[in-house]
Amino acid sequence: MAKSEIKIYHNPACSTSRKVLGILRDAGSEPTVIEYLKTPPTRAELKTMLRDAGLSVRQILRKKGTPYEELGLDDVKWSDDQLLDFIMQHPILIERPLVVSDRGTRLCRPVERVQELLP
């Protein structure tokens, strides 16, 4: 598979993200690695990934080690657009790793979900 065909939105500090990257490489892929804390996806890119993965904004919100609690993001009053606003301000709120390929987009938690994207 060509490098441009798989992208991983990666946090090198995250063991799950490192494991998924390792699985991709062990399968012979060299994905485009996007350290999303340094280079966050745009709002449009994130919306496309959510749509392609069949996920809601709430399903990709990371709670642990983020401002999730202090921002009160568990409150149902927040619309998807408002939640996206918070994510744009605080990319750490994106659960990881998100993997995009020509076979689909997956939030690879648990790590085994990445298998669905491999040939």
CYANA upper distance limits for C-alpha pairs under 8 A (distance plus 0.5 A):
  1 MET  CA      5 GLU  CA      7.20
  1 MET  CA     28 GLY  CA      7.88
  1 MET  CA     29 SER  CA      6.24
  1 MET  CA     30 GLU  CA      8.27
  2 ALA  CA      6 ILE  CA      8.28
  2 ALA  CA     29 SER  CA      7.70
  2 ALA  CA     30 GLU  CA      7.79
  2 ALA  CA     31 PRO  CA      8.47
  3 LYS  CA     29 SER  CA      7.37
  3 LYS  CA     30 GLU  CA      5.68
  3 LYS  CA     31 PRO  CA      5.54
  3 LYS  CA     32 THR  CA      6.47
  4 SER  CA     31 PRO  CA      7.24
  4 SER  CA     32 THR  CA      6.66
  5 GLU  CA     31 PRO  CA      7.67
  5 GLU  CA    100 VAL  CA      8.49
  5 GLU  CA    101 SER  CA      6.04
  5 GLU  CA    102 ASP  CA      6.71
  6 ILE  CA     29 SER  CA      8.24
  6 ILE  CA     30 GLU  CA      8.19
  6 ILE  CA     31 PRO  CA      5.31
  6 ILE  CA     32 THR  CA      6.69
  6 ILE  CA     99 VAL  CA      7.51
  6 ILE  CA    100 VAL  CA      6.08
  6 ILE  CA    101 SER  CA      4.91
  6 ILE  CA    102 ASP  CA      7.72
  7 LYS  CA     31 PRO  CA      5.74
  7 LYS  CA     32 THR  CA      5.13
  7 LYS  CA     33 VAL  CA      6.46
  7 LYS  CA     34 ILE  CA      7.56
  7 LYS  CA     99 VAL  CA      6.14
  7 LYS  CA    100 VAL  CA      5.56
  7 LYS  CA    101 SER  CA      6.98
  8 ILE  CA     21 LEU  CA      7.92
  8 ILE  CA     31 PRO  CA      7.04
  8 ILE  CA     32 THR  CA      6.82
  8 ILE  CA     33 VAL  CA      5.68
  8 ILE  CA     34 ILE  CA      6.50
  8 ILE  CA     97 PRO  CA      7.06
  8 ILE  CA     98 LEU  CA      6.31
  8 ILE  CA     99 VAL  CA      4.93
  8 ILE  CA    100 VAL  CA      6.89
  9 TYR  CA     33 VAL  CA      6.91
  9 TYR  CA     34 ILE  CA      5.38
  9 TYR  CA     35 GLU  CA      6.43
  9 TYR  CA     36 TYR  CA      6.05
  9 TYR  CA     96 ARG  CA      7.40
  9 TYR  CA     97 PRO  CA      6.02
  9 TYR  CA     98 LEU  CA      5.64
  9 TYR  CA     99 VAL  CA      6.79
 10 HIS  CA     17 SER  CA      6.31
 10 HIS  CA     18 ARG  CA      8.22
 10 HIS  CA     33 VAL  CA      6.90
 10 HIS  CA     34 ILE  CA      6.23
 10 HIS  CA     35 GLU  CA      5.37
 10 HIS  CA     36 TYR  CA      6.60
 10 HIS  CA     96 ARG  CA      7.14
 10 HIS  CA     97 PRO  CA      5.95
 10 HIS  CA     98 LEU  CA      7.84
 11 ASN  CA     17 SER  CA      6.63
 11 ASN  CA     18 ARG  CA      8.14
 11 ASN  CA     35 GLU  CA      6.11
 11 ASN  CA     36 TYR  CA      7.32
 11 ASN  CA     37 LEU  CA      7.66
 11 ASN  CA     96 ARG  CA      7.77
 11 ASN  CA     97 PRO  CA      7.85
 12 PRO  CA     17 SER  CA      7.23
 12 PRO  CA     18 ARG  CA      6.61
 12 PRO  CA     35 GLU  CA      8.01
 13 ALA  CA     17 SER  CA      8.50
 13 ALA  CA     18 ARG  CA      8.35
 14 CYS  CA     18 ARG  CA      6.77
 15 SER  CA     19 LYS  CA      6.58
 16 THR  CA     20 VAL  CA      6.76
 16 THR  CA     96 ARG  CA      8.32
 16 THR  CA     97 PRO  CA      7.84
 16 THR  CA    109 ARG  CA      8.02
 16 THR  CA    110 PRO  CA      8.34
 16 THR  CA    111 VAL  CA      6.93
 17 SER  CA     21 LEU  CA      6.73
 17 SER  CA     96 ARG  CA      6.91
 17 SER  CA     97 PRO  CA      5.62
 18 ARG  CA     22 GLY  CA      6.65
 19 LYS  CA     23 ILE  CA      6.73
 19 LYS  CA    111 VAL  CA      7.50
 20 VAL  CA     24 LEU  CA      6.78
 20 VAL  CA     97 PRO  CA      8.02
 20 VAL  CA    108 CYS  CA      7.73
 20 VAL  CA    111 VAL  CA      6.26
 20 VAL  CA    114 VAL  CA      7.22
 21 LEU  CA     25 ARG  CA      6.77
 21 LEU  CA     31 PRO  CA      8.44
 22 GLY  CA     26 ASP  CA      6.45
 23 ILE  CA     27 ALA  CA      6.65
 23 ILE  CA    114 VAL  CA      8.34
 24 LEU  CA     28 GLY  CA      7.19
 24 LEU  CA     29 SER  CA      5.92
 24 LEU  CA     30 GLU  CA      7.57
 24 LEU  CA     31 PRO  CA      7.79
 24 LEU  CA    114 VAL  CA      8.28
 24 LEU  CA    118 LEU  CA      8.27
 25 ARG  CA     29 SER  CA      5.37
 25 ARG  CA     30 GLU  CA      6.14
 25 ARG  CA     31 PRO  CA      8.11
 27 ALA  CA    118 LEU  CA      8.02
 34 ILE  CA     39 THR  CA      7.20
 35 GLU  CA     39 THR  CA      6.45
 35 GLU  CA     40 PRO  CA      7.97
 36 TYR  CA     40 PRO  CA      4.73
 36 TYR  CA     41 PRO  CA      7.17
 36 TYR  CA     91 PRO  CA      7.59
 37 LEU  CA     91 PRO  CA      6.39
 37 LEU  CA     92 ILE  CA      6.90
 40 PRO  CA     88 MET  CA      8.34
 40 PRO  CA     91 PRO  CA      6.75
 41 PRO  CA     45 GLU  CA      6.16
 41 PRO  CA     46 LEU  CA      6.39
 42 THR  CA     46 LEU  CA      6.62
 42 THR  CA     88 MET  CA      8.16
 43 ARG  CA     47 LYS  CA      6.64
 43 ARG  CA     84 LEU  CA      7.59
 43 ARG  CA     88 MET  CA      7.47
 44 ALA  CA     48 THR  CA      6.68
 45 GLU  CA     49 MET  CA      6.70
 46 LEU  CA     50 LEU  CA      6.64
 47 LYS  CA     51 ARG  CA      6.65
 48 THR  CA     52 ASP  CA      6.54
 49 MET  CA     53 ALA  CA      6.46
 49 MET  CA    100 VAL  CA      7.93
 49 MET  CA    105 THR  CA      6.78
 50 LEU  CA     54 GLY  CA      6.40
 50 LEU  CA     55 LEU  CA      5.48
 50 LEU  CA     56 SER  CA      6.85
 50 LEU  CA     57 VAL  CA      7.56
 51 ARG  CA     55 LEU  CA      6.88
 51 ARG  CA     56 SER  CA      8.38
 52 ASP  CA    104 GLY  CA      7.01
 52 ASP  CA    105 THR  CA      6.22
 53 ALA  CA    104 GLY  CA      7.33
 53 ALA  CA    105 THR  CA      5.29
 53 ALA  CA    106 ARG  CA      5.86
 53 ALA  CA    107 LEU  CA      7.90
 55 LEU  CA     59 GLN  CA      6.51
 55 LEU  CA     60 ILE  CA      7.83
 56 SER  CA     60 ILE  CA      7.54
 57 VAL  CA     61 LEU  CA      7.24
 57 VAL  CA     80 ASP  CA      6.51
 57 VAL  CA     83 LEU  CA      7.45
 57 VAL  CA     84 LEU  CA      7.66
 58 ARG  CA     80 ASP  CA      8.19
 58 ARG  CA     83 LEU  CA      8.22
 60 ILE  CA     93 LEU  CA      8.35
 60 ILE  CA     94 ILE  CA      6.22
 60 ILE  CA     95 GLU  CA      5.51
 60 ILE  CA     96 ARG  CA      8.48
 60 ILE  CA    107 LEU  CA      8.26
 61 LEU  CA     68 TYR  CA      8.39
 61 LEU  CA     93 LEU  CA      5.85
 61 LEU  CA     94 ILE  CA      5.85
 61 LEU  CA     95 GLU  CA      6.09
 62 ARG  CA     66 THR  CA      7.31
 62 ARG  CA     68 TYR  CA      7.74
 62 ARG  CA     92 ILE  CA      7.91
 62 ARG  CA     93 LEU  CA      5.35
 62 ARG  CA     94 ILE  CA      6.07
 62 ARG  CA     95 GLU  CA      5.11
 63 LYS  CA     67 PRO  CA      8.02
 63 LYS  CA     68 TYR  CA      5.79
 63 LYS  CA     69 GLU  CA      7.66
 63 LYS  CA     93 LEU  CA      7.53
 64 LYS  CA     68 TYR  CA      8.29
 66 THR  CA     92 ILE  CA      6.62
 66 THR  CA     93 LEU  CA      6.46
 67 PRO  CA     71 LEU  CA      6.46
 67 PRO  CA     90 HIS  CA      8.45
 67 PRO  CA     93 LEU  CA      7.94
 68 TYR  CA     72 GLY  CA      6.74
 68 TYR  CA     73 LEU  CA      6.03
 68 TYR  CA     74 ASP  CA      8.13
 68 TYR  CA     93 LEU  CA      7.52
 69 GLU  CA     73 LEU  CA      6.95
 69 GLU  CA     74 ASP  CA      7.93
 73 LEU  CA     78 TRP  CA      7.55
 73 LEU  CA     83 LEU  CA      8.01
 78 TRP  CA     82 GLN  CA      6.26
 78 TRP  CA     83 LEU  CA      6.75
 79 SER  CA     83 LEU  CA      6.68
 80 ASP  CA     84 LEU  CA      6.61
 81 ASP  CA     85 ASP  CA      6.77
 82 GLN  CA     86 PHE  CA      7.00
 83 LEU  CA     87 ILE  CA      6.81
 84 LEU  CA     88 MET  CA      6.60
 85 ASP  CA     89 GLN  CA      6.89
 86 PHE  CA     90 HIS  CA      6.45
 86 PHE  CA     93 LEU  CA      8.48
 87 ILE  CA     91 PRO  CA      5.60
 87 ILE  CA     92 ILE  CA      8.00
 87 ILE  CA     93 LEU  CA      6.20
 87 ILE  CA     94 ILE  CA      7.25
 95 GLU  CA    107 LEU  CA      8.13
 96 ARG  CA    107 LEU  CA      7.07
 96 ARG  CA    108 CYS  CA      7.59
 96 ARG  CA    109 ARG  CA      8.04
 97 PRO  CA    107 LEU  CA      6.41
 97 PRO  CA    108 CYS  CA      6.17
 97 PRO  CA    109 ARG  CA      7.91
 98 LEU  CA    105 THR  CA      7.62
 98 LEU  CA    106 ARG  CA      6.25
 98 LEU  CA    107 LEU  CA      5.02
 98 LEU  CA    108 CYS  CA      6.64
 99 VAL  CA    105 THR  CA      6.09
 99 VAL  CA    106 ARG  CA      5.91
 99 VAL  CA    107 LEU  CA      6.95
 99 VAL  CA    108 CYS  CA      7.45
 99 VAL  CA    114 VAL  CA      7.99
100 VAL  CA    104 GLY  CA      6.57
100 VAL  CA    105 THR  CA      4.88
100 VAL  CA    106 ARG  CA      7.20
101 SER  CA    105 THR  CA      6.61
101 SER  CA    117 LEU  CA      7.26
103 ARG  CA    116 GLU  CA      8.47
103 ARG  CA    117 LEU  CA      5.94
103 ARG  CA    118 LEU  CA      8.23
104 GLY  CA    117 LEU  CA      7.03
105 THR  CA    117 LEU  CA      8.25
106 ARG  CA    113 ARG  CA      7.49
106 ARG  CA    114 VAL  CA      7.53
106 ARG  CA    117 LEU  CA      8.36
107 LEU  CA    113 ARG  CA      7.91
108 CYS  CA    112 GLU  CA      7.42
108 CYS  CA    113 ARG  CA      5.43
108 CYS  CA    114 VAL  CA      6.02
109 ARG  CA    113 ARG  CA      6.93
112 GLU  CA    116 GLU  CA      8.47
113 ARG  CA    117 LEU  CA      8.32
114 VAL  CA    118 LEU  CA      7.46
